């Protein structure tokens, strides 16, 4: 059974190829996903690596948790399921109390 690992505290220039090569030392690597900022395309400093078996994943954790890569100690553990976050986009708030301090002069300003 495949097991997904979280790899954190990476340098921002760590590549999927580097992680693939490194984690292959522990066993079969099924997939490497370096997480990138959707706006800039730069790494966020963490990745998910899918190992081929529970034994390979356990070996990877014991070999690489705390291992230095690019001057930083990697944090490697079993990935946790993503938590649900409340929906809704950013955007402008239409709460009038927030608008009072924006200036813009006019109608309902008291001061």
C-alpha positions in Angstrom: 0.0 0.0 0.0 1.3 3.4 -0.9 2.0 5.9 1.8 2.3 9.7 1.4 5.0 11.6 3.3 5.2 15.2 4.2 8.7 16.8 3.7 9.1 20.2 5.2 11.8 22.8 6.0 13.2 22.5 2.5 15.1 25.3 0.8 13.0 27.1 -1.8 15.3 25.8 -4.6 15.0 22.1 -3.7 13.8 20.3 -6.8 11.5 17.3 -7.3 14.4 15.5 -9.0 16.7 16.0 -5.9 13.9 14.6 -3.7 13.3 11.7 -6.1 17.0 10.7 -6.0 17.3 11.1 -2.2 14.2 9.2 -1.2 14.9 6.4 -3.7 17.7 5.4 -1.3 14.9 4.3 1.1 12.7 2.5 -1.4 10.3 2.8 -4.3 9.2 6.4 -4.9 5.8 6.6 -6.6 5.4 10.4 -6.9 7.1 13.7 -5.8 5.0 16.8 -5.5 6.9 20.0 -4.6 4.2 22.5 -3.5 4.4 25.8 -5.3 2.8 29.2 -4.8 0.0 29.5 -7.4 0.7 33.1 -8.1 4.5 33.1 -8.3 5.3 29.5 -9.1 8.0 29.4 -6.5 8.3 26.6 -4.0 6.6 27.0 -0.6 9.4 25.0 1.1 7.5 21.7 1.4 6.6 18.6 -0.6 4.6 15.4 -0.5 6.3 12.2 -1.5 4.4 9.0 -2.1 6.4 5.9 -1.2 5.5 2.4 -2.6 5.0 0.7 0.7 4.6 1.2 4.5 8.1 -0.3 5.0 9.6 2.1 2.4 7.9 5.1 4.1 9.1 4.1 7.6 12.6 3.7 6.3 12.5 7.1 4.6 11.3 8.7 7.8 14.1 7.1 9.8 16.7 8.0 7.2 15.7 11.5 6.3 13.9 13.2 9.3 16.4 15.7 10.5 18.8 15.1 7.6 20.4 18.2 6.3 19.7 19.2 2.7 20.8 22.5 1.4 21.8 23.7 4.9 18.4 22.9 6.4 17.3 20.0 8.5 14.4 18.2 6.7 11.2 17.4 8.6 9.8 14.1 7.3 6.6 12.4 8.6 3.5 10.7 7.5 1.2 13.2 5.7 -2.0 14.0 7.5 -5.3 14.4 5.6 -6.0 17.9 4.5 -8.3 19.7 6.9 -11.4 21.4 5.5 -11.1 25.2 5.5 -14.1 27.5 5.4 -15.0 28.5 1.9 -15.5 32.0 0.5 -13.0 34.1 -1.3 -11.2 37.2 -0.2 -12.6 40.2 -1.8 -13.9 43.4 -0.4 -15.9 43.6 2.7 -19.1 45.5 2.5 -19.5 46.1 6.2 -20.1 49.8 6.6 -18.2 50.0 9.9 -15.1 49.1 7.9 -15.7 51.8 5.4 -15.9 54.7 7.9 -12.1 54.9 8.3 -11.4 54.9 4.6 -12.0 58.6 4.0 -13.6 59.2 0.7 -15.9 61.9 2.1 -19.5 62.0 2.0 -22.8 60.9 2.9 -22.7 59.1 6.1 -19.5 60.3 7.6 -20.0 61.6 11.1 -16.5 63.2 11.5 
